[in-house]
């Protein structure tokens, strides 16, 4: 009777690696996937989100701020001059007492800047930015009256130009009113005439352009109402209805 040989008597050797032989481009050969493995870790995800947020903030910043306003403006030169003269007049007035003690020099500079701003605002900025213009005319009988000009409603103004124009028209008179109150409270009586002159110039432009805007809206509304009702209705009844609508529209726009 034979004795069985134990199974684990001999040492088990490691398997030898098998190498694939033959043509690499052969269809039978299996080529390993060499594409690098991408592991999405929390740090990588946060970095990607931060990069996206940075890009979004840059896009938003490109459309905002002073540079974005001038980039979107249709007339950046006129918009720049409008704010340049007004800001310079206020800065010269505020800093004149600290920079120089020459009252005549500071007064001349402020008055010169105010005059340039008044002319630029009425003849250049108002016409190019919002399509409005006004002036006072005296007829043969010696009576003065206001004359208003407006752009064709079919060509609306740039929204950025219009918004910045009306901000300058209404904000700077408020600033000069605050400076007038400061001059009165500080008993700087020599500077009060300068502030009053600045208020006259700024308030004239504010009132003139406000009425010019109302006049333009009223004429536009009258043309639209007159044309639409004239087509739909004829005869005496149409004329009466058109006149009633025009009067109501005129009351809405302050006429």
C-alpha positions as CSV (number, residue, x, y, z in Angstrom):
1,X,0.0,0.0,0.0
2,X,1.5,3.2,-1.1
3,X,1.8,6.3,0.9
4,X,0.2,9.5,-0.6
5,X,2.5,12.5,-1.0
6,X,1.3,15.6,0.9
7,X,-0.1,18.3,-1.3
8,X,1.9,21.2,0.4
9,X,5.1,19.3,0.5
10,X,6.6,21.3,-2.3
11,X,7.1,25.0,-2.5
12,X,4.5,26.9,-4.6
13,X,6.3,29.2,-7.0
14,X,4.8,32.5,-8.2
15,X,3.3,32.6,-11.6
16,X,5.4,34.1,-14.3
17,X,3.9,37.2,-16.0
18,X,2.7,36.5,-19.4
19,X,3.8,38.9,-22.1
20,X,1.7,39.6,-25.1
21,X,3.6,38.9,-28.3
22,X,2.7,39.8,-31.8
23,X,1.7,42.9,-33.7
24,X,0.7,45.8,-31.5
25,X,-1.8,47.1,-34.1
26,X,-3.4,43.7,-34.3
27,X,-7.1,43.5,-33.5
28,X,-6.6,40.5,-31.2
29,X,-4.2,42.4,-28.9
30,X,-5.8,44.3,-26.0
31,X,-4.3,47.7,-25.5
32,X,-4.6,49.2,-22.0
33,X,-6.5,52.5,-21.5
34,X,-3.8,55.1,-21.1
35,X,-6.1,58.0,-20.4
36,X,-5.2,59.6,-17.0
37,X,-7.6,59.0,-14.3
38,X,-9.4,62.1,-13.0
39,X,-10.2,62.1,-9.3
40,X,-12.6,64.8,-8.2
41,X,-11.7,65.8,-4.7
42,X,-13.3,68.5,-2.5
43,X,-10.3,70.8,-3.0
44,X,-10.5,70.4,-6.8
45,X,-14.2,71.2,-6.8
46,X,-13.8,74.3,-4.6
47,X,-11.0,75.5,-6.9
48,X,-13.3,75.0,-9.9
49,X,-16.1,76.9,-8.3
50,X,-13.8,79.7,-7.2
51,X,-12.5,80.0,-10.8
52,X,-16.1,80.2,-12.2
53,X,-17.0,82.9,-9.6
54,X,-13.9,84.8,-10.5
55,X,-14.8,84.8,-14.1
56,X,-18.3,85.8,-13.4
57,X,-17.2,88.7,-11.2
58,X,-14.8,89.9,-13.9
59,X,-17.7,89.9,-16.5
60,X,-19.9,91.8,-14.1
61,X,-17.1,94.3,-13.3
62,X,-16.5,94.8,-17.0
63,X,-20.1,96.1,-17.3
64,X,-20.1,98.2,-14.2
65,X,-18.2,101.0,-12.7
66,X,-17.1,104.2,-14.3
67,X,-15.3,102.5,-17.2
68,X,-18.4,100.4,-17.9
69,X,-20.6,103.5,-18.0
70,X,-18.3,105.2,-20.5
71,X,-18.0,102.0,-22.5
72,X,-21.8,101.7,-22.9
73,X,-22.3,105.4,-23.5
74,X,-23.1,106.5,-27.1
75,X,-21.4,109.9,-26.5
76,X,-18.6,109.4,-23.9
77,X,-16.9,112.7,-24.6
78,X,-20.1,114.7,-23.9
79,X,-20.8,112.7,-20.8
80,X,-17.3,113.2,-19.5
81,X,-17.4,117.0,-20.1
82,X,-20.8,117.2,-18.4
83,X,-19.4,115.7,-15.2
84,X,-15.9,117.2,-15.5
85,X,-17.0,120.9,-15.4
86,X,-19.5,120.3,-12.6
87,X,-17.2,118.3,-10.4
88,X,-14.3,120.7,-11.0
89,X,-16.4,123.7,-10.0
90,X,-17.3,122.1,-6.7
91,X,-13.8,120.9,-6.0
92,X,-12.3,124.4,-6.7
93,X,-14.9,126.0,-4.5
94,X,-14.3,123.6,-1.6
95,X,-10.5,123.5,-1.8
96,X,-9.9,127.1,-2.7
97,X,-9.8,128.1,1.0
98,X,-7.1,125.5,1.7
99,X,-4.9,125.9,-1.4
100,X,-4.9,129.6,-1.8
101,X,-6.0,132.7,0.2
102,X,-6.6,134.7,-3.0
103,X,-10.4,135.2,-3.0
104,X,-10.5,136.8,-6.4
105,X,-8.6,134.0,-8.1
106,X,-10.8,131.3,-6.6
107,X,-14.0,133.3,-7.5
108,X,-12.8,133.7,-11.1
109,X,-12.0,130.0,-11.5
110,X,-15.4,128.9,-10.1
111,X,-17.4,131.4,-12.2
112,X,-15.5,130.3,-15.3
113,X,-16.2,126.7,-14.7
114,X,-19.8,127.4,-14.0
115,X,-20.2,129.4,-17.2
116,X,-18.5,126.6,-19.2
117,X,-20.8,124.0,-17.6
118,X,-23.9,126.1,-18.3
119,X,-23.1,126.5,-21.9
120,X,-21.9,122.9,-22.4
121,X,-25.0,121.4,-20.6
122,X,-27.5,123.5,-22.6
123,X,-26.0,123.4,-26.0
124,X,-23.9,120.2,-26.2
125,X,-24.7,117.6,-23.4
126,X,-28.5,118.1,-23.5
127,X,-28.6,117.9,-27.3
128,X,-26.3,114.8,-27.7
129,X,-27.2,112.8,-24.6
130,X,-31.0,113.2,-24.4
131,X,-31.9,115.1,-27.6
132,X,-33.3,118.1,-25.8
133,X,-32.5,121.8,-26.1
134,X,-34.1,125.0,-24.9
135,X,-33.5,128.8,-25.0
136,X,-35.3,132.0,-24.2
137,X,-36.4,134.2,-27.0
138,X,-37.8,137.8,-27.1
139,X,-40.3,138.7,-29.8
140,X,-40.9,142.0,-31.5
141,X,-43.3,143.1,-28.7
142,X,-40.6,142.7,-26.1
143,X,-42.2,139.5,-24.5
144,X,-39.9,136.7,-23.7
145,X,-40.9,133.0,-24.2
146,X,-39.2,129.6,-24.0
147,X,-38.4,127.7,-27.1
148,X,-37.9,123.9,-26.8
149,X,-36.4,121.4,-29.3
150,X,-36.5,117.7,-29.0
151,X,-35.2,114.7,-30.9
152,X,-37.4,112.6,-33.1
153,X,-39.2,110.0,-30.9
154,X,-38.3,107.3,-33.4
155,X,-34.6,107.7,-32.3
156,X,-34.6,107.2,-28.6
157,X,-31.6,108.3,-26.5
158,X,-29.1,105.8,-25.1
159,X,-30.4,104.6,-21.7
160,X,-27.0,105.1,-20.0
161,X,-26.6,108.6,-21.4
162,X,-30.1,109.5,-20.4
163,X,-29.8,108.2,-16.8
164,X,-26.4,109.9,-16.2
165,X,-27.7,113.2,-17.7
166,X,-30.7,113.4,-15.4
167,X,-28.6,112.4,-12.4
168,X,-26.3,115.3,-13.1
169,X,-29.2,117.7,-13.7
170,X,-30.9,117.0,-10.4
171,X,-28.0,115.9,-8.0
172,X,-25.6,118.8,-8.4
173,X,-28.2,121.5,-7.5
174,X,-28.8,119.6,-4.3
175,X,-25.0,119.6,-3.6
176,X,-24.9,123.4,-4.1
177,X,-27.8,123.9,-1.7
178,X,-25.9,121.9,0.9
179,X,-22.8,124.1,0.3
180,X,-25.0,127.2,0.7
181,X,-26.2,126.0,4.0
182,X,-22.7,125.2,5.1
183,X,-21.6,128.7,4.1
184,X,-24.4,130.2,6.1
185,X,-23.7,128.2,9.2
186,X,-20.0,128.8,9.0
187,X,-20.5,132.5,8.4
188,X,-18.5,132.5,5.2
189,X,-20.4,135.4,3.8
190,X,-17.8,136.1,1.0
191,X,-18.5,132.7,-0.7
192,X,-22.3,133.0,-0.6
193,X,-22.6,135.0,-3.9
194,X,-20.6,132.2,-5.6
195,X,-23.0,129.5,-4.4
196,X,-26.0,131.6,-5.4
197,X,-24.6,132.0,-8.9
198,X,-24.0,128.3,-9.1
199,X,-27.6,127.6,-8.0
200,X,-28.9,130.0,-10.7
201,X,-27.0,128.3,-13.4
202,X,-27.8,124.7,-12.2
203,X,-31.5,125.4,-11.5
204,X,-31.9,127.1,-14.9
205,X,-30.7,124.0,-16.6
206,X,-32.8,121.8,-14.4
207,X,-36.0,123.7,-15.0
208,X,-35.3,124.2,-18.7
209,X,-34.6,120.6,-19.5
210,X,-37.5,119.4,-17.3
211,X,-40.0,121.6,-19.3
212,X,-38.3,120.6,-22.6
213,X,-38.8,116.9,-21.7
214,X,-42.4,117.5,-20.8
215,X,-43.0,119.5,-24.0
216,X,-41.4,116.7,-26.1
217,X,-43.6,114.0,-24.4
218,X,-46.7,116.1,-24.9
219,X,-46.1,116.7,-28.6
220,X,-45.3,113.0,-29.1
221,X,-48.5,112.0,-27.3
222,X,-50.5,114.5,-29.3
223,X,-49.2,113.2,-32.5
224,X,-49.8,109.6,-31.6
225,X,-53.4,110.3,-30.3
226,X,-54.2,112.6,-33.2
227,X,-53.1,110.1,-35.8
228,X,-54.8,107.1,-34.2
229,X,-58.1,108.7,-33.5
230,X,-58.1,110.5,-36.8
231,X,-57.9,107.2,-38.6
232,X,-60.5,105.4,-36.5
233,X,-63.0,108.2,-36.2
234,X,-64.1,110.9,-38.7
235,X,-66.4,113.9,-38.7
236,X,-67.3,116.1,-35.8
237,X,-67.5,113.3,-33.3
238,X,-63.9,112.2,-34.1
239,X,-62.7,115.8,-33.7
240,X,-64.4,116.2,-30.3
241,X,-63.0,112.9,-29.0
242,X,-59.5,113.7,-30.3
243,X,-59.6,117.1,-28.6
244,X,-60.8,115.6,-25.3
245,X,-58.0,113.0,-25.3
246,X,-55.4,115.7,-26.2
247,X,-56.5,117.9,-23.3
248,X,-56.3,115.0,-20.8
249,X,-52.8,114.0,-22.1
250,X,-51.7,117.6,-21.8
251,X,-52.8,117.7,-18.1
252,X,-50.8,114.6,-17.4
253,X,-47.6,116.1,-18.7
254,X,-48.1,119.4,-17.0
255,X,-49.6,121.5,-19.9
